[in-house]
Amino acid sequence: MNTFFIKIKEPAEEWLKKYDKNIQRRFVNKIRKLQENPELHGKPLRKPLHGYWEIYFEKKFRIFYTIDRVNHVVYIEAINHKDEC
């Protein structure tokens, strides 16, 4: 099985910069799981967000991502507090 490359898009990167290094480190550990099998660790979303996946982080944040199976890339699209969604 091929591993996936993780690419964090600008909105998610900007969100992450607001938090301290400890939260950032835990975030990195969480998204590393997506490298081996992004479908196993996340949950697919339904319409109108069909094509997006989510994974929870720290029980209060949702990480939204898409999967490019052809190029083996997982794009971290956004991160939101669960109450903001």
C-alpha positions as CSV (number, residue, x, y, z in Angstrom):
1,M,0.0,0.0,0.0
2,N,1.3,3.4,-0.9
3,T,1.6,6.2,1.6
4,F,-0.1,9.5,1.1
5,F,1.6,12.9,1.1
6,I,-0.2,15.4,3.4
7,K,-0.6,19.0,2.1
8,I,-2.1,21.6,4.4
9,K,-3.9,24.3,2.5
10,E,-3.7,28.0,3.5
11,P,-6.9,28.3,5.5
12,A,-6.0,25.4,7.7
13,E,-2.4,26.6,8.0
14,E,-3.6,30.1,9.1
15,W,-5.9,28.5,11.7
16,L,-3.1,26.3,13.0
17,K,-0.7,29.3,13.4
18,K,-3.1,30.8,16.0
19,Y,-2.4,28.0,18.5
20,D,0.7,27.2,20.6
21,K,3.4,24.7,19.6
22,N,1.9,21.9,21.9
23,I,-1.5,22.0,20.0
24,Q,0.4,22.1,16.7
25,R,2.5,19.1,17.6
26,R,-0.6,17.1,18.6
27,F,-2.3,18.2,15.3
28,V,0.7,16.8,13.3
29,N,0.5,13.5,15.2
30,K,-3.2,13.3,14.4
31,I,-2.9,13.9,10.7
32,R,0.1,11.5,10.4
33,K,-2.5,8.7,10.7
34,L,-4.0,9.9,7.4
35,Q,-0.7,9.0,5.5
36,E,-1.3,5.3,5.6
37,N,-5.0,5.1,5.1
38,P,-7.0,8.3,5.1
39,E,-10.3,6.5,4.6
40,L,-9.8,4.4,7.7
41,H,-9.3,7.2,10.2
42,G,-11.8,9.7,8.8
43,K,-15.5,9.9,8.0
44,P,-16.9,10.8,4.6
45,L,-19.3,13.8,4.6
46,R,-22.7,13.9,2.8
47,K,-24.2,16.5,0.5
48,P,-23.5,19.4,0.2
49,L,-19.9,18.5,1.3
50,H,-19.7,15.3,-0.7
51,G,-16.1,14.5,-1.5
52,Y,-14.9,15.9,1.8
53,W,-13.8,13.9,4.8
54,E,-13.6,14.8,8.5
55,I,-11.5,13.6,11.4
56,Y,-11.9,14.9,15.0
57,F,-9.0,16.4,16.8
58,E,-8.9,17.0,20.6
59,K,-12.6,16.2,20.9
60,K,-13.4,19.8,19.9
61,F,-12.0,20.5,16.5
62,R,-12.9,19.0,13.1
63,I,-10.3,18.6,10.4
64,F,-11.8,18.7,6.9
65,Y,-9.8,17.0,4.1
66,T,-10.0,15.7,0.6
67,I,-8.3,12.7,-0.9
68,D,-6.5,12.6,-4.3
69,R,-6.2,8.9,-4.8
70,V,-4.5,9.2,-8.2
71,N,-1.6,11.3,-6.9
72,H,-1.7,9.9,-3.3
73,V,-2.2,13.3,-1.7
74,V,-4.4,14.2,1.3
75,Y,-5.3,17.9,1.3
76,I,-6.1,19.4,4.7
77,E,-8.7,22.0,3.6
78,A,-9.9,23.5,6.9
79,I,-10.0,23.2,10.6
80,N,-12.9,24.4,12.7
81,H,-14.1,24.3,16.2
82,K,-17.0,21.8,16.3
83,D,-19.4,24.6,17.4
84,E,-18.5,26.7,14.4
85,C,-19.6,24.1,11.8
